[in-house]
Amino acid sequence: MAEVKLDLFRRFGDLATDALASHREEIDALNVFPVPDSDTGTNLYLTIAAARDRLREFTGTDWREGLRAFSRGALLDARGNSGVILAEMIGALLRRLNQATEEERTATVFADALRRAANAAYAAVGEPQEGTMLSVLRAAADAAEACVEIDEAARTRDVMSVAASAARAALVRTQEQLPMLAAAGVVDAGGRGICVLLDAFETALTGRRPSPQEPTAHIPIPIPAALGGADGHALEPGGPAYEVMYLLDAEDAAIPDLRKRLQPLGDSLVVVGGEGIWNVHVHVDDVGAAIEAGINAGRPHRIHVTHFAEQIAGQAHRRATRGGRAVIAFAAGPGLAELFRGAGAIVIEGGPHRRPTTSELLEAITASGAAEVIVLPNDFPTRQSAEAAARTAEDDLDINVAVIPTRSQVQGLAAIAVHEPGRKFDKDVLEMTATARHARHGAVTISNTRAITMAGPCMPGDALGVLDGDFVKVGQDLEKCATYVLARLIGGGGELVTLVSGLEDPTGELAGAVAAWLAANHPAVDVMVYDGGQERYPLLMSVE
């Protein structure tokens, strides 16, 4: 049961991220409330991508902890008004699932979880408005509850199908509920995002794409100026000038007073979270007062302030002033980070459990100031996050971004070794990609659990040899496993071997022994040895 639940949310995370990526521009174009800043789709997309990334990093077996990781990812990296509300919806829904007992019907639990998500979202918003993502989710919850009450045999997939259908119908009604939407001739952007997410969840449950009767098809969607249409919606005259967001470490008891302090400062107030960590969002004119309220409540950090009037002008300025080319690399250890920096890359440091999120990669791409950016993800999960960030940077900032499909740190080192900023961008990307693909890679590690691998069963403490991501050797001696893997790698030919020692080989003894084996058995092959400092893998290897 545990694996089924985690697999379900892993599928949902992937499907929801892909779906919001596809509908992001459409949702951005619908964005006229509460501020017409055309970023609702982007904010929802980055928030769900962060939740997806955090669950990918989870390696435990407790499904409840896995769901907490998903919820925490959304909370810590929520973007904008809509993203913060979405994080609260996700948190409330998953808390209900975590409280489920074996005696409860799964369908009933999911219906109740939708209800709690809707209630929590309404409670988090300072001045809830009908005709928004709040009312769309509430309609979905109403339909889900009615489904389990009417049909005792209803399955979870039935509940979610009914909820998704009710959300689409409620989305059409948003135009009647909010005068701003009626004036613009659109439905609510956040509500449209909720529909996309519920459809993705239905697909995760059933494997089938929903085929609704498209109740929103008759409603026109405005085309932003950037896409060739008329000028977008103007900012509301007299509205607050700034969006203020920050994470807040504070006792739960301090939050009611924080809300009271923030409420009179502006609008679009949303405070979500719990258990000592909160995400605060508000639109104000007095930025200092909003931050001071957070200081009085606890410790605000990751403070982000956006001036609405300058936001669009700033994007245009950045497009006009960008130039040159940058390489961004994910490095899994301090030594590897220095190697990438020495080759001219902008480095994001991390490890097996600290991979960069889509938001972090997007921020690095944006902050580079370059018109052309090459990303070296250096492992598969980071590659998916990098591709999501690249799409956003290309669409929103007109930055030309290429993600080299590097699956290991040593492939990244091989790629950056042939990077040449003076070449045309496409040729540089092609050369780096070809070099990375021709770099056969392997590693050795130590098992921390009992398992069955492609090379046979292993026990805690066993040495494991890895070739192109697959286990190919189980033994008792790391050096023997390493030379076995290297023999397999060098068997296909090669002129250069790269060895990178990790934290568990601090003196480089293992790397030195393997280099000596190579000199004795393949004296014509050059070898380079580096101290990478990476976790989990005492030695990384590649052959070019």
PyMOL commands that set and color helices and strands:
alter all, ss='L'
color gray80, all
select helices_A, chain A and resi 2-30+40-57+63-76+80-98+106-124+133-150+156-177+179-184+189-206+225-227+252-265+287-297+308-321+334-342+358-367+380-397+409-417+425-438+478-490+509-521
alter helices_A, ss='H'
color red, helices_A
select strands_A, chain A and resi 242-249+266-274+277-284+299-307+325-331+346-349+372-376+400-403+440-446+451-453+456-458+463-467+470-475+496-501+526-531+539-543
alter strands_A, ss='S'
color yellow, strands_A
deselect
rebuild
show_as cartoon
